């Protein structure tokens, strides 16, 4: 099936894309798709694996994942109302409504809600927040045995031990599985146990007192 991704031009026009060229955003989203496809066999007994994409913004990588991987359900989490409205329009125009929906709100809030807490097989994040906040929000949504796939800034694998603190990650019930550097830097985590009820914390507590 061919995908035109026509919505990318509108996303760019609205100023929802970062400084990189649209093609770069798209290539990185395809890499997210490849990583997820490699992990999917772990959930062969799950009829419709669920994925939350944090801070989808202009559509990356969550909207691309929804278009490319039709065996999973995707929830696009976006706190800014204007961007969430754009994403909702895209979901409808691409006829993705049966498998993809948009939540306009903060990831840490959804991670404390019974309906969503520890419910997903995957959580993805591209340029969502600083590392500690990303990990705390994502752990609230991913199920035990599930995986978190996060983009990393350029800089090589040597910086990963500084960016991701393994001891702090263990406190968030996460284990770092692998850090990839080509063609894009991405780190993969696995949820190893249930998250303590106190996490994810309220927004201001996370911002003022990040865990690492």
PLY file of the C-alpha trace (Angstrom):
ply
format ascii 1.0
element vertex 212
property float x
property float y
property float z
element edge 211
property int vertex1
property int vertex2
end_header
0.00 0.00 0.00
1.34 3.43 -0.99
1.38 6.24 1.55
1.52 9.85 0.38
1.82 11.48 3.83
0.19 14.60 2.39
-0.44 15.87 5.91
3.28 16.61 6.32
3.04 19.72 4.15
0.23 21.07 6.29
2.18 20.26 9.45
5.14 22.20 8.10
2.96 25.15 7.05
1.52 25.36 10.55
4.99 25.41 12.08
4.60 22.08 13.87
7.84 20.54 12.59
11.27 21.06 14.08
14.26 22.52 12.24
15.04 19.31 10.33
13.73 18.82 6.81
10.45 16.88 6.55
12.24 14.00 4.83
14.51 13.59 7.86
11.51 13.46 10.22
9.94 10.86 7.96
13.08 8.72 7.76
13.38 8.77 11.54
9.73 7.76 11.89
10.36 4.85 9.51
13.21 3.77 11.79
10.81 3.81 14.74
8.53 1.56 12.67
11.39 -0.86 11.96
12.32 -1.06 15.64
8.71 -1.75 16.64
8.27 -4.37 13.90
11.31 -6.20 15.24
9.78 -6.31 18.72
6.20 -7.15 17.65
6.77 -10.95 17.66
7.10 -10.65 21.46
3.34 -9.96 21.51
2.12 -12.65 19.13
-0.60 -13.56 21.64
-1.92 -9.99 21.78
-4.66 -9.47 19.20
-4.16 -5.71 18.77
-1.06 -4.32 20.47
-1.47 -0.79 21.80
1.02 2.06 21.35
1.05 5.49 22.97
3.09 8.20 21.25
4.03 11.02 23.61
3.98 14.59 22.35
3.14 13.69 18.76
3.01 17.38 17.79
3.31 17.63 14.03
2.71 13.91 13.54
6.04 12.26 14.27
6.52 9.45 14.82
3.04 8.42 15.98
0.98 9.32 12.92
3.50 7.63 10.62
3.46 4.53 12.84
-0.34 4.46 12.66
-0.21 4.58 8.86
2.60 2.07 8.41
1.80 -0.57 11.05
-1.82 -1.57 10.58
-1.64 -4.41 13.13
-1.46 -2.07 16.12
-3.70 0.55 17.73
-2.11 3.95 18.24
-2.93 6.73 20.70
-1.43 10.13 19.94
-0.89 12.13 23.14
-0.56 15.88 22.63
-0.95 18.58 25.29
-1.35 21.55 22.92
-4.94 21.94 21.73
-4.04 23.36 18.30
-1.72 20.47 17.52
-4.17 17.91 18.88
-6.88 19.34 16.61
-4.52 19.04 13.64
-3.74 15.43 14.52
-7.42 14.60 14.89
-8.06 16.06 11.43
-5.22 13.95 10.02
-6.55 10.77 11.64
-9.93 11.35 10.02
-8.56 12.34 6.60
-6.32 9.25 6.50
-9.22 6.98 7.56
-7.34 5.82 10.64
-10.17 6.34 13.10
-10.68 2.65 13.83
-7.09 2.16 15.00
-5.88 5.62 16.00
-7.16 8.29 18.35
-5.90 11.56 19.79
-5.76 12.46 23.48
-5.42 16.18 24.14
-3.71 16.38 27.52
-0.58 15.59 29.47
1.00 12.15 29.42
1.61 12.10 33.18
-2.09 12.68 33.81
-3.14 9.80 31.56
-0.51 7.63 33.21
-2.35 8.00 36.53
-5.77 7.18 35.06
-7.01 3.62 35.54
-8.18 3.43 31.92
-4.70 4.02 30.52
-2.22 3.18 33.27
0.20 0.39 32.31
-2.01 -0.59 29.39
0.23 -0.38 26.30
2.67 -2.77 24.71
4.64 0.19 23.32
5.31 3.81 24.17
7.25 6.01 21.75
8.67 9.48 22.20
10.55 11.80 19.84
11.85 15.04 21.35
9.17 14.83 24.05
10.97 16.12 27.15
14.20 15.70 29.07
15.20 12.08 29.64
13.98 11.73 33.24
10.54 13.16 32.48
10.17 11.05 29.35
10.97 7.87 31.29
8.60 8.71 34.14
5.68 9.56 31.85
6.25 6.58 29.58
6.48 4.10 32.44
3.04 5.18 33.62
1.52 4.04 30.33
3.51 0.95 29.31
2.47 -2.49 30.59
4.80 -4.89 32.35
6.70 -6.68 29.58
6.12 -3.77 27.21
8.71 -1.57 25.52
9.52 2.12 25.37
11.28 3.46 22.26
12.81 6.93 22.62
14.82 9.07 20.24
18.16 10.36 21.51
20.09 13.46 20.47
23.16 12.94 18.26
26.36 12.32 20.15
27.11 8.63 20.08
26.62 5.81 22.52
29.18 7.13 24.99
26.66 9.76 26.09
23.93 7.22 26.82
25.18 6.34 30.32
25.00 10.05 31.13
21.59 10.61 29.55
19.95 7.47 31.01
20.74 6.63 34.64
20.25 2.89 35.08
19.70 3.04 38.85
17.02 5.71 38.48
15.44 3.79 35.62
15.15 0.73 37.86
13.17 2.89 40.29
10.77 3.55 37.41
10.47 -0.20 36.75
12.48 0.11 33.54
15.49 -1.69 32.12
17.56 -0.29 29.29
17.65 -2.96 26.58
19.61 -1.38 23.75
20.89 1.93 22.42
21.10 2.30 18.65
23.03 5.02 16.86
22.40 4.37 13.17
20.67 5.59 11.12
19.25 7.53 14.09
19.96 7.46 17.81
17.25 5.52 19.66
17.14 3.79 23.05
14.85 0.87 23.88
13.61 0.10 27.40
11.58 -2.78 28.82
9.05 -2.54 31.65
10.19 -5.13 34.17
7.65 -4.74 36.99
4.66 -2.65 38.05
5.35 1.03 38.61
4.96 2.42 42.13
1.67 4.25 42.58
3.42 7.56 43.29
4.64 7.71 39.68
4.24 9.50 37.39
4.23 12.53 39.64
2.38 15.79 39.05
3.81 18.01 36.34
5.47 20.63 38.52
7.08 18.03 40.78
8.63 16.31 37.78
9.87 19.59 36.35
11.32 20.89 39.61
12.69 17.58 40.91
13.57 15.27 38.00
14.71 11.81 39.10
17.98 12.11 37.16
0 1
1 2
2 3
3 4
4 5
5 6
6 7
7 8
8 9
9 10
10 11
11 12
12 13
13 14
14 15
15 16
16 17
17 18
18 19
19 20
20 21
21 22
22 23
23 24
24 25
25 26
26 27
27 28
28 29
29 30
30 31
31 32
32 33
33 34
34 35
35 36
36 37
37 38
38 39
39 40
40 41
41 42
42 43
43 44
44 45
45 46
46 47
47 48
48 49
49 50
50 51
51 52
52 53
53 54
54 55
55 56
56 57
57 58
58 59
59 60
60 61
61 62
62 63
63 64
64 65
65 66
66 67
67 68
68 69
69 70
70 71
71 72
72 73
73 74
74 75
75 76
76 77
77 78
78 79
79 80
80 81
81 82
82 83
83 84
84 85
85 86
86 87
87 88
88 89
89 90
90 91
91 92
92 93
93 94
94 95
95 96
96 97
97 98
98 99
99 100
100 101
101 102
102 103
103 104
104 105
105 106
106 107
107 108
108 109
109 110
110 111
111 112
112 113
113 114
114 115
115 116
116 117
117 118
118 119
119 120
120 121
121 122
122 123
123 124
124 125
125 126
126 127
127 128
128 129
129 130
130 131
131 132
132 133
133 134
134 135
135 136
136 137
137 138
138 139
139 140
140 141
141 142
142 143
143 144
144 145
145 146
146 147
147 148
148 149
149 150
150 151
151 152
152 153
153 154
154 155
155 156
156 157
157 158
158 159
159 160
160 161
161 162
162 163
163 164
164 165
165 166
166 167
167 168
168 169
169 170
170 171
171 172
172 173
173 174
174 175
175 176
176 177
177 178
178 179
179 180
180 181
181 182
182 183
183 184
184 185
185 186
186 187
187 188
188 189
189 190
190 191
191 192
192 193
193 194
194 195
195 196
196 197
197 198
198 199
199 200
200 201
201 202
202 203
203 204
204 205
205 206
206 207
207 208
208 209
209 210
210 211
